[in-house]
Amino acid sequence: MTCDLLLRDARSVARIINLAHRFNCRCTRIDASAVPGATTASFAFDGPAVSLTRLRAQIDRILDYEAPAGAWPPGGTP
């Protein structure tokens, strides 16, 4: 499974790596770069299908919580 993400909080990279370990998945590739206010990250994971599905669900929860850099919540103002 691969993921290309835009994150607001650089610490989310570590959170995702820790989640992968918790779900018995292996990180086969991690590339991340940060600029003020945003982090782009690319991951590749290997593991059992059910574990990868659970990992992806948790990554989606992280993304839902933090929203992409520069995005405003619905109804929000810049």
All heavy atoms as a GROMACS GRO file, in nm:
protein
  586
    1MET      N    1   0.085  -0.116   0.000
    1MET     CA    2   0.000   0.000   0.000
    1MET      C    3   0.090   0.123   0.000
    1MET      O    4   0.191   0.126   0.069
    1MET     CB    5  -0.088  -0.001   0.126
    1MET     CG    6  -0.171   0.124   0.142
    1MET     SD    7  -0.278   0.124   0.288
    1MET     CE    8  -0.161   0.168   0.416
    2THR      N    9   0.054   0.221  -0.079
    2THR     CA   10   0.129   0.347  -0.080
    2THR      C   11   0.036   0.461  -0.044
    2THR      O   12  -0.085   0.456  -0.068
    2THR     CB   13   0.192   0.374  -0.219
    2THR    OG1   14   0.088   0.383  -0.315
    2THR    CG2   15   0.290   0.266  -0.257
    3CYS      N   16   0.092   0.566   0.015
    3CYS     CA   17   0.017   0.685   0.055
    3CYS      C   18   0.102   0.807   0.025
    3CYS      O   19   0.219   0.813   0.065
    3CYS     CB   20  -0.013   0.685   0.204
    3CYS     SG   21  -0.109   0.547   0.263
    4ASP      N   22   0.046   0.905  -0.043
    4ASP     CA   23   0.108   1.036  -0.064
    4ASP      C   24   0.021   1.135   0.010
    4ASP      O   25  -0.096   1.153  -0.024
    4ASP     CB   26   0.116   1.070  -0.212
    4ASP     CG   27   0.209   0.976  -0.286
    4ASP    OD1   28   0.318   0.949  -0.235
    4ASP    OD2   29   0.171   0.930  -0.395
    5LEU      N   30   0.077   1.199   0.112
    5LEU     CA   31  -0.003   1.280   0.203
    5LEU      C   32   0.047   1.423   0.213
    5LEU      O   33   0.168   1.448   0.204
    5LEU     CB   34  -0.002   1.218   0.343
    5LEU     CG   35  -0.038   1.070   0.352
    5LEU    CD1   36  -0.016   1.021   0.493
    5LEU    CD2   37  -0.181   1.046   0.308
    6LEU      N   38  -0.045   1.514   0.238
    6LEU     CA   39  -0.014   1.652   0.273
    6LEU      C   40  -0.062   1.671   0.416
    6LEU      O   41  -0.181   1.657   0.444
    6LEU     CB   42  -0.084   1.750   0.179
    6LEU     CG   43  -0.067   1.898   0.210
    6LEU    CD1   44   0.080   1.937   0.202
    6LEU    CD2   45  -0.149   1.981   0.113
    7LEU      N   46   0.031   1.700   0.505
    7LEU     CA   47   0.001   1.708   0.647
    7LEU      C   48   0.030   1.847   0.702
    7LEU      O   49   0.123   1.913   0.657
    7LEU     CB   50   0.088   1.606   0.723
    7LEU     CG   51   0.077   1.461   0.674
    7LEU    CD1   52   0.193   1.380   0.727
    7LEU    CD2   53  -0.056   1.402   0.717
    8ARG      N   54  -0.046   1.888   0.799
    8ARG     CA   55  -0.024   2.016   0.864
    8ARG      C   56   0.081   2.003   0.975
    8ARG      O   57   0.159   2.093   0.999
    8ARG     CB   58  -0.156   2.068   0.922
    8ARG     CG   59  -0.144   2.205   0.986
    8ARG     CD   60  -0.276   2.251   1.038
    8ARG     NE   61  -0.321   2.160   1.143
    8ARG     CZ   62  -0.446   2.146   1.182
    8ARG    NH1   63  -0.541   2.213   1.126
    8ARG    NH2   64  -0.477   2.062   1.278
    9ASP      N   65   0.081   1.888   1.041
    9ASP     CA   66   0.168   1.866   1.157
    9ASP      C   67   0.274   1.762   1.121
    9ASP      O   68   0.241   1.647   1.091
    9ASP     CB   69   0.083   1.819   1.274
    9ASP     CG   70   0.159   1.810   1.404
    9ASP    OD1   71   0.284   1.818   1.403
    9ASP    OD2   72   0.094   1.794   1.509
   10ALA      N   73   0.399   1.801   1.126
   10ALA     CA   74   0.508   1.710   1.090
   10ALA      C   75   0.513   1.588   1.182
   10ALA      O   76   0.560   1.482   1.143
   10ALA     CB   77   0.642   1.784   1.092
   11ARG      N   78   0.462   1.602   1.303
   11ARG     CA   79   0.462   1.488   1.397
   11ARG      C   80   0.373   1.374   1.349
   11ARG      O   81   0.388   1.261   1.394
   11ARG     CB   82   0.418   1.534   1.536
   11ARG     CG   83   0.517   1.634   1.599
   11ARG     CD   84   0.464   1.689   1.727
   11ARG     NE   85   0.345   1.770   1.698
   11ARG     CZ   86   0.270   1.828   1.790
   11ARG    NH1   87   0.302   1.816   1.918
   11ARG    NH2   88   0.165   1.899   1.756
   12SER      N   89   0.284   1.403   1.256
   12SER     CA   90   0.197   1.298   1.203
   12SER      C   91   0.277   1.192   1.129
   12SER      O   92   0.234   1.077   1.120
   12SER     CB   93   0.090   1.358   1.112
   12SER     OG   94   0.000   1.436   1.188
   13VAL      N   95   0.392   1.227   1.074
   13VAL     CA   96   0.478   1.128   1.009
   13VAL      C   97   0.517   1.021   1.110
   13VAL      O   98   0.504   0.901   1.084
   13VAL     CB   99   0.602   1.194   0.945
   13VAL    CG1  100   0.698   1.090   0.891
   13VAL    CG2  101   0.561   1.291   0.836
   14ALA      N  102   0.560   1.063   1.228
   14ALA     CA  103   0.597   0.968   1.334
   14ALA      C  104   0.475   0.889   1.380
   14ALA      O  105   0.487   0.768   1.407
   14ALA     CB  106   0.661   1.041   1.450
   15ARG      N  107   0.361   0.954   1.390
   15ARG     CA  108   0.239   0.884   1.431
   15ARG      C  109   0.206   0.771   1.334
   15ARG      O  110   0.169   0.661   1.375
   15ARG     CB  111   0.121   0.981   1.438
   15ARG     CG  112   0.128   1.075   1.554
   15ARG     CD  113   0.004   1.164   1.558
   15ARG     NE  114   0.020   1.266   1.660
   15ARG     CZ  115   0.043   1.395   1.637
   15ARG    NH1  116   0.049   1.439   1.513
   15ARG    NH2  117   0.058   1.479   1.736
   16ILE      N  118   0.219   0.798   1.206
   16ILE     CA  119   0.187   0.698   1.104
   16ILE      C  120   0.286   0.582   1.109
   16ILE      O  121   0.248   0.465   1.099
   16ILE     CB  122   0.181   0.764   0.965
   16ILE    CG1  123   0.058   0.857   0.959
   16ILE    CG2  124   0.177   0.659   0.854
   16ILE    CD1  125   0.055   0.949   0.840
   17ILE      N  126   0.412   0.612   1.128
   17ILE     CA  127   0.513   0.506   1.140
   17ILE      C  128   0.484   0.419   1.262
   17ILE      O  129   0.490   0.296   1.255
   17ILE     CB  130   0.655   0.566   1.147
   17ILE    CG1  131   0.689   0.632   1.014
   17ILE    CG2  132   0.758   0.459   1.183
   17ILE    CD1  133   0.811   0.721   1.017
   18ASN      N  134   0.450   0.482   1.374
   18ASN     CA  135   0.417   0.406   1.495
   18ASN      C  136   0.292   0.321   1.476
   18ASN      O  137   0.285   0.207   1.524
   18ASN     CB  138   0.399   0.500   1.614
   18ASN     CG  139   0.531   0.559   1.660
   18ASN    OD1  140   0.637   0.501   1.639
   18ASN    ND2  141   0.525   0.676   1.720
   19LEU      N  142   0.192   0.374   1.406
   19LEU     CA  143   0.072   0.295   1.377
   19LEU      C  144   0.105   0.173   1.292
   19LEU      O  145   0.052   0.064   1.315
   19LEU     CB  146  -0.032   0.381   1.305
   19LEU     CG  147  -0.113   0.477   1.391
   19LEU    CD1  148  -0.193   0.570   1.302
   19LEU    CD2  149  -0.205   0.400   1.484
   20ALA      N  150   0.190   0.192   1.192
   20ALA     CA  151   0.228   0.080   1.108
   20ALA      C  152   0.290  -0.032   1.192
   20ALA      O  153   0.255  -0.150   1.176
   20ALA     CB  154   0.326   0.125   0.999
   21HIS      N  155   0.377   0.005   1.283
   21HIS     CA  156   0.439  -0.095   1.371
   21HIS      C  157   0.333  -0.162   1.458
   21HIS      O  158   0.334  -0.285   1.474
   21HIS     CB  159   0.546  -0.028   1.457
   21HIS     CG  160   0.611  -0.122   1.553
   21HIS    ND1  161   0.700  -0.219   1.513
   21HIS    CD2  162   0.598  -0.134   1.687
   21HIS    CE1  163   0.739  -0.287   1.620
   21HIS    NE2  164   0.679  -0.237   1.725
   22ARG      N  165   0.241  -0.084   1.511
   22ARG     CA  166   0.137  -0.137   1.598
   22ARG      C  167   0.049  -0.238   1.524
   22ARG      O  168   0.003  -0.336   1.582
   22ARG     CB  169   0.050  -0.024   1.651
   22ARG     CG  170  -0.053  -0.072   1.752
   22ARG     CD  171  -0.140   0.039   1.805
   22ARG     NE  172  -0.060   0.149   1.855
   22ARG     CZ  173  -0.106   0.271   1.873
   22ARG    NH1  174  -0.231   0.300   1.843
   22ARG    NH2  175  -0.029   0.366   1.920
   23PHE      N  176   0.025  -0.216   1.395
   23PHE     CA  177  -0.059  -0.305   1.316
   23PHE      C  178   0.022  -0.414   1.244
   23PHE      O  179  -0.030  -0.480   1.154
   23PHE     CB  180  -0.141  -0.226   1.214
   23PHE     CG  181  -0.251  -0.145   1.276
   23PHE    CD1  182  -0.251  -0.007   1.266
   23PHE    CD2  183  -0.353  -0.205   1.347
   23PHE    CE1  184  -0.351   0.069   1.323
   23PHE    CE2  185  -0.455  -0.131   1.405
   23PHE     CZ  186  -0.453   0.007   1.393
   24ASN      N  187   0.147  -0.431   1.283
   24ASN     CA  188   0.235  -0.533   1.225
   24ASN      C  189   0.256  -0.515   1.075
   24ASN      O  190   0.262  -0.612   0.999
   24ASN     CB  191   0.184  -0.674   1.255
   24ASN     CG  192   0.188  -0.705   1.402
   24ASN    OD1  193   0.285  -0.672   1.469
   24ASN    ND2  194   0.083  -0.766   1.453
   25CYS      N  195   0.265  -0.390   1.033
   25CYS     CA  196   0.298  -0.358   0.895
   25CYS      C  197   0.442  -0.308   0.891
   25CYS      O  198   0.494  -0.257   0.990
   25CYS     CB  199   0.205  -0.249   0.841
   25CYS     SG  200   0.031  -0.298   0.836
   26ARG      N  201   0.504  -0.322   0.776
   26ARG     CA  202   0.642  -0.279   0.761
   26ARG      C  203   0.646  -0.160   0.667
   26ARG      O  204   0.584  -0.160   0.561
   26ARG     CB  205   0.724  -0.395   0.703
   26ARG     CG  206   0.872  -0.372   0.696
   26ARG     CD  207   0.946  -0.499   0.661
   26ARG     NE  208   0.902  -0.557   0.535
   26ARG     CZ  209   0.965  -0.539   0.419
   26ARG    NH1  210   1.075  -0.468   0.415
   26ARG    NH2  211   0.920  -0.595   0.310
   27CYS      N  212   0.717  -0.055   0.708
   27CYS     CA  213   0.739   0.062   0.622
   27CYS      C  214   0.852   0.026   0.527
   27CYS      O  215   0.964   0.001   0.570
   27CYS     CB  216   0.778   0.185   0.703
   27CYS     SG  217   0.652   0.243   0.817
   28THR      N  218   0.823   0.024   0.398
   28THR     CA  219   0.926  -0.008   0.300
   28THR      C  220   0.984   0.117   0.235
   28THR      O  221   1.089   0.110   0.172
   28THR     CB  222   0.872  -0.103   0.191
   28THR    OG1  223   0.760  -0.041   0.127
   28THR    CG2  224   0.829  -0.236   0.251
   29ARG      N  225   0.913   0.229   0.248
   29ARG     CA  226   0.964   0.357   0.194
   29ARG      C  227   0.899   0.470   0.271
   29ARG      O  228   0.778   0.471   0.294
   29ARG     CB  229   0.931   0.370   0.046
   29ARG     CG  230   0.983   0.500  -0.016
   29ARG     CD  231   0.954   0.510  -0.165
   29ARG     NE  232   0.814   0.494  -0.199
   29ARG     CZ  233   0.726   0.595  -0.205
   29ARG    NH1  234   0.764   0.717  -0.177
   29ARG    NH2  235   0.601   0.572  -0.237
   30ILE      N  236   0.981   0.568   0.308
   30ILE     CA  237   0.932   0.689   0.374
   30ILE      C  238   1.011   0.806   0.316
   30ILE      O  239   1.134   0.809   0.325
   30ILE     CB  240   0.953   0.686   0.526
   30ILE    CG1  241   0.887   0.563   0.588
   30ILE    CG2  242   0.900   0.814   0.590
   30ILE    CD1  243   0.932   0.536   0.730
   31ASP      N  244   0.941   0.901   0.256
   31ASP     CA  245   1.001   1.025   0.208
   31ASP      C  246   0.915   1.138   0.263
   31ASP      O  247   0.794   1.138   0.244
   31ASP     CB  248   1.001   1.033   0.055
   31ASP     CG  249   1.088   0.926  -0.008
   31ASP    OD1  250   1.202   0.909   0.038
   31ASP    OD2  251   1.041   0.861  -0.103
   32ALA      N  252   0.978   1.232   0.330
   32ALA     CA  253   0.903   1.345   0.385
   32ALA      C  254   0.986   1.472   0.372
   32ALA      O  255   1.109   1.470   0.381
   32ALA     CB  256   0.869   1.320   0.531
   33SER      N  257   0.916   1.582   0.347
   33SER     CA  258   0.982   1.712   0.344
   33SER      C  259   0.887   1.814   0.405
   33SER      O  260   0.765   1.807   0.386
   33SER     CB  261   1.023   1.752   0.202
   33SER     OG  262   0.909   1.764   0.120
   34ALA      N  263   0.944   1.906   0.480
   34ALA     CA  264   0.863   2.004   0.551
   34ALA      C  265   0.900   2.145   0.509
   34ALA      O  266   1.017   2.176   0.483
   34ALA     CB  267   0.885   1.988   0.701
   35VAL      N  268   0.799   2.227   0.500
   35VAL     CA  269   0.812   2.371   0.483
   35VAL      C  270   0.726   2.430   0.593
   35VAL      O  271   0.641   2.360   0.650
   35VAL     CB  272   0.766   2.419   0.343
   35VAL    CG1  273   0.855   2.361   0.235
   35VAL    CG2  274   0.622   2.385   0.317
   36PRO      N  275   0.744   2.556   0.628
   36PRO     CA  276   0.662   2.612   0.736
   36PRO      C  277   0.512   2.593   0.710
   36PRO      O  278   0.459   2.632   0.607
   36PRO     CB  279   0.699   2.760   0.735
   36PRO     CG  280   0.838   2.763   0.680
   36PRO     CD  281   0.842   2.652   0.578
   37GLY      N  282   0.448   2.522   0.801
   37GLY     CA  283   0.304   2.503   0.793
   37GLY      C  284   0.256   2.381   0.717
   37GLY      O  285   0.137   2.353   0.714
   38ALA      N  286   0.346   2.307   0.653
   38ALA     CA  287   0.303   2.189   0.576
   38ALA      C  288   0.414   2.087   0.567
   38ALA      O  289   0.532   2.121   0.565
   38ALA     CB  290   0.259   2.230   0.436
   39THR      N  291   0.374   1.962   0.559
   39THR     CA  292   0.468   1.851   0.539
   39THR      C  293   0.410   1.760   0.432
   39THR      O  294   0.293   1.724   0.439
   39THR     CB  295   0.487   1.770   0.669
   39THR    OG1  296   0.540   1.857   0.770
   39THR    CG2  297   0.581   1.654   0.649
   40THR      N  298   0.490   1.728   0.332
   40THR     CA  299   0.449   1.628   0.235
   40THR      C  300   0.520   1.499   0.270
   40THR      O  301   0.638   1.501   0.307
   40THR     CB  302   0.482   1.670   0.091
   40THR    OG1  303   0.623   1.693   0.080
   40THR    CG2  304   0.407   1.794   0.049
   41ALA      N  305   0.449   1.390   0.261
   41ALA     CA  306   0.507   1.261   0.297
   41ALA      C  307   0.455   1.153   0.203
   41ALA      O  308   0.338   1.153   0.166
   41ALA     CB  309   0.471   1.225   0.441
   42SER      N  310   0.546   1.064   0.165
   42SER     CA  311   0.511   0.947   0.084
   42SER      C  312   0.554   0.823   0.161
   42SER      O  313   0.667   0.816   0.210
   42SER     CB  314   0.584   0.951  -0.050
   42SER     OG  315   0.541   1.061  -0.126
   43PHE      N  316   0.463   0.730   0.173
   43PHE     CA  317   0.488   0.607   0.246
   43PHE      C  318   0.458   0.488   0.156
   43PHE      O  319   0.369   0.495   0.072
   43PHE     CB  320   0.396   0.594   0.368
   43PHE     CG  321   0.410   0.700   0.471
   43PHE    CD1  322   0.331   0.814   0.467
   43PHE    CD2  323   0.501   0.686   0.574
   43PHE    CE1  324   0.342   0.912   0.563
   43PHE    CE2  325   0.513   0.784   0.671
   43PHE     CZ  326   0.433   0.897   0.666
   44ALA      N  327   0.528   0.378   0.179
   44ALA     CA  328   0.493   0.249   0.122
   44ALA      C  329   0.496   0.149   0.237
   44ALA      O  330   0.590   0.149   0.318
   44ALA     CB  331   0.590   0.208   0.013
   45PHE      N  332   0.391   0.068   0.247
   45PHE     CA  333   0.378  -0.028   0.356
   45PHE      C  334   0.359  -0.167   0.299
   45PHE      O  335   0.302  -0.184   0.191
   45PHE     CB  336   0.256   0.006   0.443
   45PHE     CG  337   0.260   0.142   0.505
   45PHE    CD1  338   0.185   0.245   0.450
   45PHE    CD2  339   0.337   0.168   0.617
   45PHE    CE1  340   0.187   0.371   0.506
   45PHE    CE2  341   0.339   0.294   0.672
   45PHE     CZ  342   0.264   0.396   0.617
   46ASP      N  343   0.403  -0.265   0.375
   46ASP     CA  344   0.384  -0.405   0.340
   46ASP      C  345   0.331  -0.476   0.463
   46ASP      O  346   0.367  -0.441   0.576
   46ASP     CB  347   0.518  -0.466   0.296
   46ASP     CG  348   0.503  -0.602   0.235
   46ASP    OD1  349   0.392  -0.635   0.188
   46ASP    OD2  350   0.602  -0.678   0.233
   47GLY      N  351   0.245  -0.574   0.442
   47GLY     CA  352   0.190  -0.649   0.555
   47GLY      C  353   0.065  -0.723   0.515
   47GLY      O  354   0.021  -0.715   0.399
   48PRO      N  355   0.003  -0.792   0.610
   48PRO     CA  356  -0.121  -0.864   0.582
   48PRO      C  357  -0.231  -0.767   0.539
   48PRO      O  358  -0.238  -0.653   0.587
   48PRO     CB  359  -0.156  -0.929   0.716
   48PRO     CG  360  -0.028  -0.929   0.795
   48PRO     CD  361   0.050  -0.812   0.748
   49ALA      N  362  -0.317  -0.811   0.449
   49ALA     CA  363  -0.422  -0.725   0.393
   49ALA      C  364  -0.510  -0.663   0.501
   49ALA      O  365  -0.542  -0.544   0.496
   49ALA     CB  366  -0.508  -0.803   0.294
   50VAL      N  367  -0.549  -0.741   0.599
   50VAL     CA  368  -0.636  -0.687   0.704
   50VAL      C  369  -0.564  -0.579   0.786
   50VAL      O  370  -0.624  -0.479   0.824
   50VAL     CB  371  -0.693  -0.801   0.793
   50VAL    CG1  372  -0.592  -0.849   0.896
   50VAL    CG2  373  -0.822  -0.757   0.859
   51SER      N  374  -0.436  -0.597   0.809
   51SER     CA  375  -0.357  -0.498   0.883
   51SER      C  376  -0.342  -0.369   0.802
   51SER      O  377  -0.351  -0.260   0.857
   51SER     CB  378  -0.219  -0.554   0.917
   51SER     OG  379  -0.232  -0.664   1.004
   52LEU      N  380  -0.320  -0.383   0.672
   52LEU     CA  381  -0.308  -0.265   0.586
   52LEU      C  382  -0.440  -0.189   0.580
   52LEU      O  383  -0.441  -0.065   0.580
   52LEU     CB  384  -0.262  -0.306   0.447
   52LEU     CG  385  -0.119  -0.359   0.436
   52LEU    CD1  386  -0.093  -0.415   0.298
   52LEU    CD2  387  -0.019  -0.249   0.470
   53THR      N  388  -0.551  -0.260   0.580
   53THR     CA  389  -0.682  -0.195   0.580
   53THR      C  390  -0.703  -0.116   0.708
   53THR      O  391  -0.750  -0.002   0.706
   53THR     CB  392  -0.794  -0.301   0.563
   53THR    OG1  393  -0.774  -0.368   0.440
   53THR    CG2  394  -0.932  -0.236   0.565
   54ARG      N  395  -0.667  -0.175   0.820
   54ARG     CA  396  -0.680  -0.105   0.949
   54ARG      C  397  -0.587   0.015   0.955
   54ARG      O  398  -0.625   0.121   1.006
   54ARG     CB  399  -0.651  -0.201   1.063
   54ARG     CG  400  -0.757  -0.306   1.081
   54ARG     CD  401  -0.721  -0.402   1.191
   54ARG     NE  402  -0.824  -0.503   1.205
   54ARG     CZ  403  -0.805  -0.619   1.265
   54ARG    NH1  404  -0.687  -0.648   1.315
   54ARG    NH2  405  -0.904  -0.705   1.273
   55LEU      N  406  -0.466  -0.001   0.905
   55LEU     CA  407  -0.371   0.110   0.903
   55LEU      C  408  -0.425   0.224   0.819
   55LEU      O  409  -0.421   0.340   0.860
   55LEU     CB  410  -0.235   0.063   0.848
   55LEU     CG  411  -0.129   0.171   0.830
   55LEU    CD1  412  -0.095   0.239   0.962
   55LEU    CD2  413  -0.004   0.110   0.766
   56ARG      N  414  -0.477   0.194   0.701
   56ARG     CA  415  -0.531   0.300   0.614
   56ARG      C  416  -0.648   0.372   0.681
   56ARG      O  417  -0.659   0.495   0.670
   56ARG     CB  418  -0.576   0.240   0.479
   56ARG     CG  419  -0.625   0.344   0.382
   56ARG     CD  420  -0.511   0.437   0.345
   56ARG     NE  421  -0.559   0.573   0.329
   56ARG     CZ  422  -0.498   0.667   0.261
   56ARG    NH1  423  -0.383   0.641   0.200
   56ARG    NH2  424  -0.544   0.786   0.255
   57ALA      N  425  -0.730   0.300   0.754
   57ALA     CA  426  -0.842   0.363   0.826
   57ALA      C  427  -0.790   0.461   0.931
   57ALA      O  428  -0.845   0.570   0.948
   57ALA     CB  429  -0.930   0.256   0.890
   58GLN      N  430  -0.683   0.425   1.000
   58GLN     CA  431  -0.627   0.513   1.102
   58GLN      C  432  -0.558   0.634   1.038
   58GLN      O  433  -0.566   0.745   1.091
   58GLN     CB  434  -0.530   0.437   1.191
   58GLN     CG  435  -0.597   0.335   1.281
   58GLN     CD  436  -0.698   0.400   1.375
   58GLN    OE1  437  -0.669   0.498   1.441
   58GLN    NE2  438  -0.817   0.344   1.378
   59ILE      N  439  -0.492   0.613   0.926
   59ILE     CA  440  -0.431   0.726   0.854
   59ILE      C  441  -0.540   0.823   0.810
   59ILE      O  442  -0.525   0.945   0.824
   59ILE     CB  443  -0.348   0.676   0.733
   59ILE    CG1  444  -0.224   0.602   0.783
   59ILE    CG2  445  -0.309   0.793   0.643
   59ILE    CD1  446  -0.146   0.530   0.674
   60ASP      N  447  -0.652   0.770   0.761
   60ASP     CA  448  -0.764   0.856   0.722
   60ASP      C  449  -0.818   0.936   0.840
   60ASP      O  450  -0.855   1.053   0.825
   60ASP     CB  451  -0.876   0.774   0.658
   60ASP     CG  452  -0.838   0.722   0.520
   60ASP    OD1  453  -0.742   0.775   0.459
   60ASP    OD2  454  -0.904   0.627   0.474
   61ARG      N  455  -0.820   0.876   0.958
   61ARG     CA  456  -0.865   0.949   1.078
   61ARG      C  457  -0.769   1.063   1.110
   61ARG      O  458  -0.812   1.171   1.149
   61ARG     CB  459  -0.876   0.854   1.198
   61ARG     CG  460  -0.995   0.761   1.188
   61ARG     CD  461  -1.012   0.678   1.310
   61ARG     NE  462  -1.055   0.764   1.420
   61ARG     CZ  463  -1.044   0.733   1.548
   61ARG    NH1  464  -0.994   0.617   1.584
   61ARG    NH2  465  -1.085   0.816   1.641
   62ILE      N  466  -0.638   1.039   1.096
   62ILE     CA  467  -0.541   1.146   1.119
   62ILE      C  468  -0.564   1.259   1.020
   62ILE      O  469  -0.565   1.376   1.058
   62ILE     CB  470  -0.396   1.092   1.108
   62ILE    CG1  471  -0.364   1.000   1.226
   62ILE    CG2  472  -0.295   1.206   1.099
   62ILE    CD1  473  -0.233   0.925   1.214
   63LEU      N  474  -0.584   1.224   0.894
   63LEU     CA  475  -0.606   1.326   0.792
   63LEU      C  476  -0.735   1.404   0.818
   63LEU      O  477  -0.739   1.526   0.801
   63LEU     CB  478  -0.611   1.262   0.653
   63LEU     CG  479  -0.481   1.199   0.605
   63LEU    CD1  480  -0.503   1.128   0.472
   63LEU    CD2  481  -0.371   1.302   0.595
   64ASP      N  482  -0.841   1.336   0.859
   64ASP     CA  483  -0.966   1.403   0.890
   64ASP      C  484  -0.950   1.499   1.007
   64ASP      O  485  -1.007   1.608   1.008
   64ASP     CB  486  -1.077   1.302   0.924
   64ASP     CG  487  -1.124   1.225   0.803
   64ASP    OD1  488  -1.097   1.268   0.688
   64ASP    OD2  489  -1.189   1.120   0.822
   65TYR      N  490  -0.871   1.459   1.104
   65TYR     CA  491  -0.852   1.541   1.224
   65TYR      C  492  -0.774   1.668   1.194
   65TYR      O  493  -0.809   1.776   1.238
   65TYR     CB  494  -0.781   1.461   1.333
   65TYR     CG  495  -0.746   1.544   1.453
   65TYR    CD1  496  -0.844   1.580   1.544
   65TYR    CD2  497  -0.616   1.589   1.473
   65TYR    CE1  498  -0.813   1.658   1.654
   65TYR    CE2  499  -0.585   1.666   1.583
   65TYR     CZ  500  -0.683   1.701   1.673
   65TYR     OH  501  -0.652   1.779   1.782
   66GLU      N  502  -0.667   1.654   1.119
   66GLU     CA  503  -0.580   1.770   1.103
   66GLU      C  504  -0.606   1.853   0.979
   66GLU      O  505  -0.563   1.968   0.972
   66GLU     CB  506  -0.433   1.730   1.111
   66GLU     CG  507  -0.378   1.658   0.993
   66GLU     CD  508  -0.228   1.655   0.999
   66GLU    OE1  509  -0.173   1.632   1.108
   66GLU    OE2  510  -0.165   1.676   0.895
   67ALA      N  511  -0.678   1.802   0.882
   67ALA     CA  512  -0.710   1.872   0.756
   67ALA      C  513  -0.580   1.914   0.686
   67ALA      O  514  -0.481   1.947   0.751
   67ALA     CB  515  -0.798   1.993   0.781
   68PRO      N  516  -0.578   1.913   0.555
   68PRO     CA  517  -0.456   1.950   0.481
   68PRO      C  518  -0.411   2.092   0.513
   68PRO      O  519  -0.493   2.178   0.546
   68PRO     CB  520  -0.497   1.939   0.334
   68PRO     CG  521  -0.618   1.852   0.334
   68PRO     CD  522  -0.685   1.872   0.466
   69ALA      N  523  -0.284   2.114   0.500
   69ALA     CA  524  -0.227   2.247   0.525
   69ALA      C  525  -0.296   2.349   0.436
   69ALA      O  526  -0.317   2.327   0.317
   69ALA     CB  527  -0.078   2.245   0.497
   70GLY      N  528  -0.334   2.461   0.495
   70GLY     CA  529  -0.396   2.568   0.418
   70GLY      C  530  -0.545   2.552   0.401
   70GLY      O  531  -0.611   2.642   0.351
   71ALA      N  532  -0.602   2.440   0.441
   71ALA     CA  533  -0.746   2.418   0.426
   71ALA      C  534  -0.819   2.474   0.548
   71ALA      O  535  -0.768   2.472   0.658
   71ALA     CB  536  -0.777   2.271   0.410
   72TRP      N  537  -0.935   2.524   0.526
   72TRP     CA  538  -1.018   2.575   0.634
   72TRP      C  539  -1.136   2.482   0.652
   72TRP      O  540  -1.186   2.424   0.557
   72TRP     CB  541  -1.066   2.716   0.603
   72TRP     CG  542  -0.953   2.812   0.601
   72TRP    CD1  543  -0.880   2.849   0.493
   72TRP    CD2  544  -0.896   2.878   0.712
   72TRP    NE1  545  -0.782   2.935   0.530
   72TRP    CE2  546  -0.789   2.956   0.664
   72TRP    CE3  547  -0.924   2.882   0.847
   72TRP    CZ2  548  -0.712   3.035   0.748
   72TRP    CZ3  549  -0.847   2.959   0.930
   72TRP    CH2  550  -0.740   3.035   0.880
   73PRO      N  551  -1.183   2.466   0.774
   73PRO     CA  552  -1.298   2.379   0.795
   73PRO      C  553  -1.421   2.435   0.724
   73PRO      O  554  -1.429   2.554   0.698
   73PRO     CB  555  -1.317   2.380   0.947
   73PRO     CG  556  -1.240   2.495   0.998
   73PRO     CD  557  -1.135   2.527   0.896
   74PRO      N  558  -1.516   2.349   0.691
   74PRO     CA  559  -1.636   2.398   0.623
   74PRO      C  560  -1.700   2.511   0.702
   74PRO      O  561  -1.716   2.502   0.824
   74PRO     CB  562  -1.728   2.275   0.619
   74PRO     CG  563  -1.636   2.159   0.632
   74PRO     CD  564  -1.519   2.206   0.714
   75GLY      N  565  -1.731   2.618   0.634
   75GLY     CA  566  -1.792   2.732   0.700
   75GLY      C  567  -1.691   2.822   0.768
   75GLY      O  568  -1.726   2.927   0.822
   76GLY      N  569  -1.563   2.783   0.769
   76GLY     CA  570  -1.458   2.863   0.833
   76GLY      C  571  -1.416   2.978   0.744
   76GLY      O  572  -1.450   2.984   0.626
   77THR      N  573  -1.344   3.071   0.801
   77THR     CA  574  -1.293   3.183   0.724
   77THR      C  575  -1.143   3.190   0.735
   77THR      O  576  -1.087   3.154   0.839
   77THR     CB  577  -1.354   3.316   0.774
   77THR    OG1  578  -1.324   3.330   0.913
   77THR    CG2  579  -1.503   3.319   0.753
   78PRO      N  580  -1.077   3.234   0.631
   78PRO     CA  581  -0.931   3.244   0.637
   78PRO      C  582  -0.886   3.355   0.730
   78PRO      O  583  -0.956   3.442   0.762
   78PRO     CB  584  -0.889   3.275   0.494
   78PRO     CG  585  -1.012   3.285   0.414
   78PRO     CD  586  -1.130   3.260   0.502
   0.00000   0.00000   0.00000
